[in-house]
Structures are given as structure tokens and as C-alpha cells.
């Protein structure tokens, strides 16, 4: 080979080195990355605009903007918190199985070349961020129409730090529940049990809305609510199927299970209302859909289509009765039914995951994820420990947080503000100018 040819070959080798190094690392899969990027957008879509519209339509007209404002503000606050130290507490180096260290604070080490599984760690971190955003967003439904905006912001930061991050680490970050073998594919404990427990405590601590239950407080705009519900249904594909963290058959089956459970939950709730009240309602069918989605979340990666159908039917029956019991029997003003739908659904789904994951059930499982885990009884025991620990911890810490905020700046708006509406008094705006 001539001197010029050798020089050209050497130059070509130098140019190829970065590509060779990238190919040698080889961990990043473009298909998986594209799917998780899409799922990240879908899960954020669940909060903005999905949850914002769903909750916004359910409150009275004088408070609709306050709900939209809270959803947007929570998104911004949690995003900054996640960068500063939230991601690190959740997924940093394990500290005794309880919480992550601060080695990933400010996304330290989360650079262009950092990899998590088969996707860039930046993509993993942002996907997990969307879960951290929607969880306190769900809680706001319990104290809608009566909490100060400043208190909402303080609650979001403190609750995310002291509840969401530790529980996330317990389950997904290498903590003690994950080490026990808890099955929580997409957030039955991490999202729904924590949000439901916090909602129950919040409703009890802040008290009932003025006039509840004697004054009717129907949703002011069911059109907004149904639009938001549809966005939640679509976004949940990313929530559950994205939790496979790969574009593969597992993600596909999780998507199938998610859709079937949502459908079964909606139809079951509709049937319950039809039987009890003589007419099915639009509010009932969309609430049943959300119950089906929340209940399948922890099991979506561990059951097949038949198992998902069972879970959806169970969600419709159990959450329908829980909603009536909480408001009518206990008289708790959980404004938008966060605890009976998300909390009860999350607990139910987490327990059922321990049963229906077993390959011994044949078509109800269909995936075989439970191979080597042990008997159904043992797995249900692990699931029960996860539910109990998450619920108990969340209740205690949420109570302390709310009491501390109340002592410092107050939780609840005054009576005049509640009468006029939070939109006008707190934000000097109206949702409608007709």
C-alpha cells in the first residue's frame, strides 16, 4: 500500500473510532429508546392536559382555573425538584434499602453517554419524572376547592421529598420492597397507594367543603371531564406499556391488559349505577374507566388478557362501592374520589397481581412472569407487606407534613374566599367570561 493509501486508512480509522466505541458500548437500543421517548410524552400528556381537564370539569365553575393552575404548577415544581435531588433520592446509590443517596443530584453522571438498561439514562430519568409529576397531581383532587395555593406548593415539595422519593426507591430503586420481590409493574404502590393514602389524610385534615354534603356540588362541565378522561386513557398506554422500558412483547401485552381492564372497569361501573340508580351516568363510566386503569397498573406486566378482564371487573365493583361508602357512610369529603378510586384500586391491583401472576392459573396469567417466585400465598404475602408499609408510611408522613404547613402558613382558604371561588380571589381570573 502506498504512503498516501496508508495515511487515508489511518485517517479513516480515526474517524471510525467514536462509532466503534459507541457500537462497542452497544447498550442503547434505538427501538426501545424511541418507545420510551414516546411513552414519556404520553405520561406527561396524562397530567397536562389530561388530569387538568378531568379534575377541572369536576369542580364548580368558580374553581376550575385553580385546578388547572395547580396541575401546571405541580409540573414545574416537581420537574425542578427532580433535577435538584428527587431523581437521586429515588434512583441514586442505595442507602440501607430505604432511600437513594445524593450521587445523582443535579443529574450528576447523567450525560449523553450514560445508559440505563437499553436506553439513555436521560430518557429513563425523564420518563420517571412524569410519574413523579402525576402522583401529587392526583392528590390535589382530595382538597380541591379549599386549599391555599401556597400550601399546595409547599405540600408538593415536602411530600415528594418525604413520601414519593423513598417509596419509589423501596420499590424500583433497589430498596427493601424490590429486594423482597414485590410485583409493582407501573406504580400500584408507588403512585396509586401513596396518592390515595395522602388524599384520605388530606381530606380529613383540611375538612369538608363549605356546605358538604347538604349542598349539591355537581361537576360544572362534564364535557371537559370526558375529554380529560379520554386523554388519561390514551396516556396510560405510555404509563403501563412504557414501564416495560423496552419495545417488546412485554410492552405489547401490558398495553393489551391496560386497555381491557379500562374497558371492563367502565362497563362494570356503568352496570352498577344502572342497577342502583336506574340510569347510567357519563361521570360513572369515565370514573370506572379510571378505576380500571389504576387497578391494572401494578399487574399490567404480569397478567394476560383474561387476568386483565378479571381485574377490570373487580375494579369497577370494588371502587364503585368504596366511593359510595367513603362519602355516604363515612362522610369524608374526598372531593374528586381519589382514595376510593386510586387508593383502593391501587391496593386491590397490587394484591391481585400476586394471585394472577401465577402460571398455575393458565390463561388468567399467560405470561409466566411468576416462575421461580414461589407459591401464590407467599407472593400475596409480599404484596400485602408492600401495600401495608406504603399505606401506613404515607398516612403518617402526610399527616405530619399537613400539620406542619398548617402551623406555618395555614392550609385552608378563609370562608369568604371559598364562597367567591379560588379563581377570582387567589388568581384574579375567571374560567368563563360569558
N, C-alpha and C positions, 0 to 999 in steps of 0.2 A: 504494500500500500504506500502511495506517495506521502510525502510530508504534509501536503495540503489535505489529503484524504484523512490522515491520522488526526490532524487538527480539527477537521469537521466532525469526525466521530467523537472526539473528546468533548467538543462543544455541545454536540447533541446529547452526550451522556450527562453533562452538567445540567442542561435544560430538563432532562428527564428525571433528575434526582427528586425534586419535590413530588412529582407524580408517582414515582416509585415508592417514596416514603408514605404517601397517602394510601397507595394500594397495599403497602405492607401493613399499615395500621388496620385497614380493611374492615373496621368495626361498623362504620356508618353504612347503612343500607338506604339507598335513595327512596325506595318504595315506602319503607317504614317511616322515614323522615317526612315524606310528603303527606302521609296519612296523619301523623301526629301534628304537623303544622295545621292541617285541615281541622282536626279534632280540637285543637286549641282555639281556633276561631269559632267553632261550633259551641264550645262550652262558654266562652265569653258571650256569645250570642244569647245564651240562656239567661244571663243576668241583664245584659243590655242588648236589645230591648225586652227580651222575653219576660223575665221576672218583674221588671219595672212596670210593664203594661199589665201583666197578670194581677199583681198586687194593686196597681194604680186604679184599675177598674173596680176592684172590690171595695175600696174605701168610699167615703162620701165625697161629693164634688169639691167641698171646701178644703180637702186634704190631699187631693190627687197629686199636686206638684210636690208636696212634702215627701211622698213616697218615691217619686221619680228622682228627686234631689238626693235622697238617702242612698238609692241604688248607685247613682253616679258617683257620689262622694265616697261610698264604701269601696268602689272600684279603684279610685285614685289612691285612697289611703292605704288599702291593703297592698297595692302594687308597690308603693314606695317602701312600706314595711317589709315586704318580701325581699326586696333588694338589700335593705339595710341589714336585717338579721333573720327574717322569717324563714327564708329558704334554708339557711344554715341550721336554725333550731330544728327544722323538720327533717332535713336530709344530710346534715353535717355528721362528722365523726361521732359515733355512738358514745354517750356518757352514761354508763350503767344501765342501758336499756330504757332510759327514761326520756332523754332529750338529746338533740344533736348539739355538738359544740359550735364554736364561732369560727371554725376554719373556713367556712364558705361565706362569711359576712361580706357584704358588698360584692357578691358573686366572685369572690377570690378563687382563682383557678378555673372559673367557668369561662374559658376563652373559646376562640374559633375552633381550636383543635380538640377541645375537651369532649369526651364521648361518654354517654350513659347507655349501656346496652348496645343497640344498633342505631341510635340516633344521637345527634349532637346534644350535649348537656344543656346548651342554651334552650333548645326546643323542649327538653324534658322539664327544665325549670319553669318555663312559661306555661306549659301545659298544666303543671301542678299549681301554678299561681291562679289559674282560672277556677280551680276547686277552692282555693283559699278565699277567693272573692265571693263566690256564690254562697258559701256556708254562713257567714254573718249576714249576708243579704237575706237568706231565708229567715233568720231570727227576727228581723225587723217586722215581719208580719204579725208577731205576737203583741208588740207595743205600738202598732200603727195608730196614728191619730192623737197620740198623747205624750210622746217623749220629746224633750228638748233636742234640737239639732246638735248642740254642743255635746250633750250627753251621748248621743248616738256615735259621734266621732270618738270620744274617749272610750266608750264601750267597745267599739270596733278594734282599736289598737290593743287595749288590755286583754280583751277576750281572745283575740287572735294569738297574742303572745303566751297567755297562760293556759289556754284550753286547746285551741286548734293546733298549734305547732307541736306541743307534747303528744297529743293523741295521734297526730299524723306520724310522728316518729315511732310511737309504740307499734303502729300497725304496718306502715310502709317504709319507715326509715331505718329498720334494723333493730327496733326496740323489742320489749319483752312480749308483747302480744303476737307480733310476727314470728318471734322465736318459738312461741307455743304452738304455732300452726293455725292461727285464726284465719278463716277464709273471709276476706272482705275485698272483693274484686275491684269495686269502684267507689266505695265510700259509704257503706251501710252504717258503720260506726263513726268513721272519720267525719262524714258530712251530716248524715241524717239523724243519728242518735245524738250527736253533740248539738246540732241545731234545734232538735225537738226538745231536749232537756233544757237548754238555755231559754227556749221560748216559754216553756212551762213556768220556770222560775221567774222570768221577766214579767209574765202576765200576773203572777201572784204578788210580786214585789211592787210593781208600779200601780196595780189596782185596775178596777174596771173603768171603761169609758163612761163619761157622764151620761146617765140615762139607761145604761145597760142593766138588766135585759128588758126593761119595760118599754123603752122607746125603740121602735123598729129602725134598724140600721142596714137597709139592703144595699147591695152594690150599686154604685151610681152609674156605671157604664159597662154592661156585660159584653158589649162589642170589643172594648179594649181587653177585657179579661180573656175572651175566647181567642183573640189574636195573640195575646201573650202566651196562652196555653199551647197554641199551635207551634209557636217558636220554641217553647220548652220541649215539646215532643221531638221536634227536629234536632234541637241542640243536644238532647240526651243521647243521640246516636254517637256523638263525639265523646260524651261523658262516660258511657259504658264501653262501647266498642273501642274507643281510643285508649282505654285503660289496659288493653292488651299490649300497648306500646309496640305494636307491630301490625303490618298489613298482611294478616294471615287468616287461616281458617278459624282460629280462636276469636279474632275480632269479628269475623263474619257471623259466627254463632252467637256471640254476645249481642250483636245488633239484632239478630232474629229474636232472641229471648227478650230483649228490651221492647221491641215492637209488639210482640204477642202479649206480654204482661200489661203494657199500657192499654191495649185494646180490651183485654179481659177485665181489667180494673174499671175502665169506663163503662162497659156494658153491665158489670155486676152492680156498680153503684147506681146506675140508671134503673136497674130492675128493683133494687132495694127501695129506692124512692117511689117508684111506680106502685109497688105493693103497699108501702106505708102511707103515702100521701095521695095516691090515686092519679098522680101525674109525674112524669119525669121532668127534671129541670135541666137547663143548659149548664147552670152552675154545678149541678150534681155530676153531669157527665164529664166535665173538664176536671173536677176535683178527683173523681175516680181514676181518670187517666193519670193525674199526677201521683196518686197513691200507688197505682200500678208501677209507675216508673221508679218511685222511691223505694218500693219494696223489692223490686228485682235487682236494684243496683248492687248489693253485696254479692248476689248469687249469679249475676249475669254471665260470668266467665266459667261457671261451674255446673250449669244445668243445660239441658237441651230444650227443644221447643215445648214438649209436653210438660216438663217441670216448670217452665216459664208460665204456661197456661194455668197450672195449679196455683202458682204464686200470685198471679194477677187476680184470680178469683178470690183467693184468701185476702188479698189487699183490699179489694172492694168491699167484702163483707166486714172485715175487722175494722178497717179505718172508718167506714160509714157509721158503725155503731159506736166507735170511740169518739167520733166528732159529736154525736148526739149526747153521749154520756158526759163529756167534759163540759159542754156548755149548758145542757139542760139539767143534769143531775148535780154536777159539782158546782155549776155556776161560775166557772172560770172564764174570764173574757180574753181568751187567746184569739185576738181579733180575726185573724185570717187562717185559723185552724192549723197552725204549724206543728204543734205537738201531736194531735191525733192523726195527722196525715204523714208528716215526715218522721216524727219521733217514733210513733207506734209502727209505722211502715218499715222504718229502718231496723227496729228491733225484730219485728216479725221476719223480715227478709234475711237478716243475719242468722237467725235461728234455723230457718228453713234451708238455708244454704248448707248447713251441717247435715241435714237429712237428705236432701235431694241431690247432693253431690255424689252420693254413693253409687258406684256402678252396679251394686246389687239390685237397684231399683229399675234397671234396664232402661226403657225408653224415657223414663222421667229424668234420668241423668243424661245418658247418651254421650258424655264427653270423657268419662273415665279419669277426671282430674283427682279423684279421691284415692286412686291406687296408692297403697302404702301408708295412708294416713291412719288407718285403723277402723274400728267399728263406728257405726253411726252414733252410738251412745257416747263414745269418747269424744267424737268431733262436736256433737251438740254441747257437750260439757265445756269444751274450749270456746265455742261460740257464746255460750251463756256467760262465761267469765268475761269475755270481751264486751258483751253488752252491759253487764252489771258494772264493770270497772269504768267503762266510758260514761255511762249514765250517772253513776254516783260521783265520779270526779267532776264532771261538768256541772252537776247541780250545786255542789259545794262551792266551787271556784266562781261560778257565775253569780251566786248569791253574794259572795264577798265583794266581787267587782261592783255589782249594782249598789250595794250599801255604801261602798267607798265613794263612788261617784255621787250618790245622793247627798252624802255628808259634805262633799267639797263644793259641788256646783248645782246640785239638785237634778232629779231625773225628769220630773213631770212639769209640763207647762201649767200655767195658772188656769183657773176656771174660765176667765174671760177669753183667753187665747183659744181654749178648747171649743168654746161656743162659736167664736168668729171663724175659726179654722186656722190650721197651721200655715196654709199657703200665704194668706194675707199678712198675718202677724209676724211670722218668722222670716218670710222671704219677700214680702211686699209684692206679691204677684198672684194672679188668679189663673186657674187652669182653663177657665172658659170666660169669654167676654162676649156675651150674647145680648 
